Amino acid sequence: MDRTSLTFCIGALALCLAIAAIAYPYAAIPADKAARAATPQPAENLGSVDVGRGFGEVPVSTLMEYYISNPPAKSAAAPAAAPQIRFGGC
């Protein structure tokens, strides 16, 4: 590589690192918010969820009770076979 190319590569890398260092504080989640997100919350604290299609908003605790009372049926169908992968090169 000649000197101009090497200078450009080093300068571009330095510029990208500088932009990342400047933008990181704006993109990072505060430590207290991350700690709250990592802590499990009771269903009563989660509020309501809009389930759409005319049902409106339903509390999360009601959705959980319904799921426990009416679990989804297990599929009797056999699992689908893996797709055949073919080389589709140039």
C-alpha positions in Angstrom: 0.0 0.0 0.0 1.2 3.5 -0.7 1.3 6.2 1.9 -1.9 7.9 0.8 -4.0 4.8 1.1 -2.5 4.0 4.5 -3.2 7.5 5.7 -6.8 7.3 4.5 -7.4 4.0 6.2 -6.0 5.2 9.5 -7.9 8.5 9.3 -11.2 6.7 8.5 -10.7 4.3 11.4 -9.9 7.2 13.8 -12.9 9.2 12.6 -15.2 6.2 13.1 -13.9 5.6 16.6 -14.2 9.3 17.5 -17.9 9.3 16.3 -18.6 6.1 18.3 -17.0 7.6 21.4 -19.0 10.8 21.1 -22.3 9.0 20.3 -22.1 6.3 23.0 -23.3 8.3 25.9 -26.4 9.3 23.9 -27.2 5.7 22.9 -26.4 3.9 26.2 -29.1 2.9 28.6 -28.6 4.4 32.1 -27.5 1.9 34.7 -30.6 2.3 36.9 -32.9 1.8 34.0 -31.0 -1.4 32.9 -31.2 -2.7 36.5 -35.0 -2.2 36.5 -35.3 -3.9 33.2 -33.4 -6.9 34.4 -35.6 -7.3 37.5 -38.8 -9.5 37.0 -42.0 -7.6 37.5 -45.3 -9.0 38.8 -48.0 -9.2 36.1 -50.2 -6.6 38.0 -47.5 -3.9 37.5 -47.4 -4.4 33.7 -50.8 -2.7 33.0 -52.9 -3.5 30.0 -52.1 -4.6 26.4 -54.1 -3.7 23.3 -54.9 -7.1 21.7 -56.7 -5.5 18.8 -59.4 -6.9 16.5 -62.2 -5.2 18.7 -61.1 -6.8 21.9 -59.5 -3.5 23.2 -57.2 -3.4 26.1 -56.9 -6.4 28.4 -54.9 -6.6 31.7 -51.8 -8.8 31.5 -52.9 -10.7 34.6 -56.1 -11.6 32.8 -54.2 -12.8 29.7 -51.9 -15.0 31.9 -54.9 -16.5 33.7 -56.5 -17.3 30.3 -53.3 -18.9 29.0 -53.0 -21.0 32.1 -56.6 -22.1 31.9 -56.5 -22.7 28.1 -53.0 -23.7 27.0 -52.4 -23.8 23.3 -53.1 -27.2 21.7 -50.1 -29.2 20.7 -49.7 -29.7 17.0 -50.3 -33.3 15.9 -48.6 -32.7 12.6 -45.1 -34.0 12.1 -42.4 -31.4 12.1 -41.6 -30.0 8.7 -38.5 -31.5 7.0 -35.5 -29.3 6.7 -35.5 -27.4 3.4 -33.1 -28.7 0.8 -30.3 -26.2 0.3 -28.8 -26.0 -3.2 -25.8 -24.1 -4.3 -27.0 -21.1 -6.3 -23.7 -19.5 -7.1 -22.8 -17.3 -10.0 
